[in-house]
Amino acid sequence: MSRIARLEHALASRAPRIVEDPNRKLAAVAIIIVPEPDAVLLIRRAERDGDRWSGQMAFPGGRWSSTDPDLLATARRETFEEVGVDLSDARLVGRLDDSAPRTAILPPITVTPFVFELDRRHSLTPNEEVAAALWQPFDQLIRPGTYRPFEYNALGTPMLFPGYHLEIGTVWGMTERILTPLLDMIGEGPLRDR
């Protein structure tokens, strides 16, 4: 069974965890999977003053706008704005659990991840919010040694977080907490042998 088929089966067998908190702003990201070889779209955010996620690895996406009819539309709009990929005809595979920052120093936000499948890689045209974008092969994400602790200096205190160490950067934080369950659902998560 293909990765996308395993993921679709896992998503169909469970309801996503939805965070409902009127004090949080809403946002959505697009997890876009392509075949041959299986890969997922990742971006590295541009370095910007005042952006708490400046320079970090992420999925394309952003905050809900009042012009968006729903969060699915937000994920599609933000993906097109950030990397020029039109998801209007992409197959929606499903929705993952909502995610939120675990610290009070980050903005109060709830992120809804949507999984899409495209039949091929599209060319990527990052806007000013994106320093880099790439189709990251799954085989590199699951390679032994890729998933290991990441040290981050939080307000002068070094802290360790789980992360995927890639050539373009380290996937950690909320993006890691979205990516790891996705890999677990297809039976290739970093904790599968523990």
C-alpha positions as CSV (number, residue, x, y, z in Angstrom):
1,M,0.0,0.0,0.0
2,S,1.4,3.5,-0.9
3,R,2.2,6.1,1.7
4,I,-0.7,8.3,0.6
5,A,-3.1,5.3,0.8
6,R,-1.9,4.4,4.3
7,L,-2.3,8.0,5.4
8,E,-5.8,8.3,3.8
9,H,-6.9,5.0,5.6
10,A,-5.6,6.3,8.9
11,L,-7.3,9.7,8.5
12,A,-10.6,8.0,7.6
13,S,-10.5,5.9,10.7
14,R,-10.4,8.8,13.2
15,A,-11.8,12.3,13.8
16,P,-9.2,15.1,14.0
17,R,-8.7,16.8,17.3
18,I,-10.2,20.3,17.0
19,V,-9.1,23.1,19.3
20,E,-11.9,25.6,20.0
21,D,-10.7,28.6,21.8
22,P,-12.2,32.0,21.1
23,N,-9.1,33.7,22.4
24,R,-6.9,32.2,19.7
25,K,-6.5,33.5,16.1
26,L,-7.1,30.9,13.4
27,A,-4.6,29.7,10.8
28,A,-4.2,26.8,8.4
29,V,-1.3,25.1,6.7
30,A,-1.1,22.8,3.6
31,I,0.8,19.6,3.8
32,I,1.3,18.8,0.1
33,I,2.4,15.3,-0.9
34,V,3.8,14.3,-4.3
35,P,5.0,11.0,-5.7
36,E,8.1,9.6,-7.5
37,P,9.8,9.8,-5.1
38,D,7.3,10.6,-2.3
39,A,8.0,14.1,-1.0
40,V,6.3,16.8,1.1
41,L,6.6,20.6,0.5
42,L,8.5,22.5,3.2
43,I,9.4,26.2,3.4
44,R,11.9,28.1,5.4
45,R,10.4,31.3,6.5
46,A,12.2,34.6,5.7
47,E,14.1,36.4,8.5
48,R,11.8,39.2,9.6
49,D,11.8,41.5,12.7
50,G,8.9,40.8,15.0
51,D,8.1,37.4,13.5
52,R,8.3,34.8,16.3
53,W,8.8,32.0,13.6
54,S,11.4,34.0,11.6
55,G,13.7,31.7,9.7
56,Q,12.0,28.5,10.8
57,M,11.0,25.5,8.7
58,A,7.3,25.2,8.1
59,F,4.5,24.1,5.8
60,P,3.0,26.9,3.6
61,G,0.1,28.6,5.3
62,G,-0.9,31.5,7.5
63,R,-3.7,33.2,9.3
64,W,-7.4,33.1,8.4
65,S,-8.7,36.2,6.7
66,S,-12.3,37.4,6.7
67,T,-12.3,37.0,3.0
68,D,-11.7,33.2,3.4
69,P,-15.0,31.2,3.6
70,D,-13.2,28.6,5.8
71,L,-9.8,27.4,6.9
72,L,-9.4,25.1,3.9
73,A,-9.6,28.2,1.7
74,T,-7.0,29.8,4.0
75,A,-4.6,26.9,3.4
76,R,-5.1,27.1,-0.4
77,R,-4.8,30.9,-0.5
78,E,-1.7,31.1,1.6
79,T,0.0,28.3,-0.3
80,F,-0.6,30.1,-3.6
81,E,0.6,33.4,-2.1
82,E,3.7,32.0,-0.5
83,V,5.0,29.5,-3.1
84,G,2.8,29.9,-6.2
85,V,1.2,26.4,-6.0
86,D,-2.5,26.4,-6.9
87,L,-4.3,23.8,-4.8
88,S,-7.8,24.4,-6.3
89,D,-7.6,21.1,-8.2
90,A,-5.5,19.2,-5.7
91,R,-7.0,16.2,-4.0
92,L,-7.8,16.8,-0.4
93,V,-6.7,13.7,1.5
94,G,-7.8,14.9,5.0
95,R,-7.3,17.0,8.0
96,L,-4.9,16.5,10.8
97,D,-5.2,17.5,14.5
98,D,-5.2,21.2,15.2
99,S,-2.0,22.4,16.8
100,A,-1.2,25.4,19.0
101,P,2.0,26.9,20.6
102,R,2.9,25.4,23.9
103,T,4.3,28.6,25.4
104,A,2.7,31.9,26.4
105,I,5.4,33.9,24.7
106,L,4.1,32.9,21.3
107,P,1.0,34.4,19.8
108,P,-2.2,32.6,20.8
109,I,-3.1,30.8,17.6
110,T,-4.6,27.5,16.5
111,V,-3.3,26.0,13.3
112,T,-5.3,23.5,11.2
113,P,-3.3,21.3,8.9
114,F,-4.9,20.0,5.7
115,V,-3.2,17.3,3.6
116,F,-3.3,17.5,-0.2
117,E,-2.1,15.2,-2.9
118,L,-0.7,16.4,-6.2
119,D,0.2,14.1,-9.1
120,R,3.5,15.9,-9.7
121,R,5.9,18.5,-8.4
122,H,4.9,22.0,-9.3
123,S,7.5,24.7,-9.7
124,L,7.9,26.8,-6.6
125,T,8.0,30.6,-6.7
126,P,8.5,31.8,-3.1
127,N,7.3,35.3,-2.2
128,E,9.0,37.7,0.2
129,E,7.7,35.7,3.3
130,V,9.6,32.6,2.2
131,A,13.4,32.3,2.1
132,A,13.4,28.9,0.5
133,A,11.0,26.1,-0.6
134,L,11.6,22.5,-1.5
135,W,10.0,19.1,-2.1
136,Q,11.5,17.2,0.8
137,P,11.7,13.4,0.1
138,F,10.1,11.2,2.8
139,D,13.1,8.8,2.6
140,Q,15.3,11.6,3.9
141,L,12.9,12.5,6.7
142,I,12.8,8.9,8.0
143,R,16.6,8.2,7.5
144,P,18.2,7.1,10.8
145,G,19.8,10.1,12.6
146,T,17.6,12.7,10.9
147,Y,15.2,12.9,13.9
148,R,17.2,13.9,17.0
149,P,17.3,16.6,19.6
150,F,17.6,20.2,18.5
151,E,19.0,22.9,20.9
152,Y,17.2,26.2,20.9
153,N,18.1,29.2,23.1
154,A,14.9,30.4,24.6
155,L,15.3,33.8,26.3
156,G,18.9,32.9,27.3
157,T,18.1,29.3,28.4
158,P,19.2,26.5,26.1
159,M,16.4,23.9,25.6
160,L,16.2,20.7,23.7
161,F,13.3,19.9,21.4
162,P,12.8,17.0,18.9
163,G,13.6,17.9,15.3
164,Y,14.3,16.7,11.8
165,H,17.8,17.9,10.9
166,L,17.8,18.5,7.1
167,E,20.2,20.3,4.8
168,I,17.9,23.3,4.5
169,G,17.2,23.6,8.2
170,T,15.7,21.9,11.2
171,V,12.0,21.1,11.4
172,W,11.0,21.6,15.0
173,G,8.3,23.1,17.2
174,M,4.8,23.2,15.9
175,T,5.9,21.9,12.4
176,E,7.6,18.9,14.0
177,R,4.4,18.3,16.1
178,I,2.4,18.2,12.8
179,L,4.9,16.2,10.8
180,T,5.6,13.4,13.3
181,P,2.0,12.3,13.7
182,L,1.6,12.3,9.9
183,L,4.7,10.0,9.6
184,D,3.3,7.8,12.4
185,M,0.0,7.4,10.5
186,I,1.9,6.0,7.5
187,G,3.9,3.7,9.8
188,E,7.2,5.5,9.3
189,G,7.3,7.9,12.3
190,P,10.5,8.3,14.3
191,L,9.0,6.7,17.4
192,R,7.7,3.5,15.6
193,D,10.5,1.2,16.9
194,R,10.3,2.4,20.5
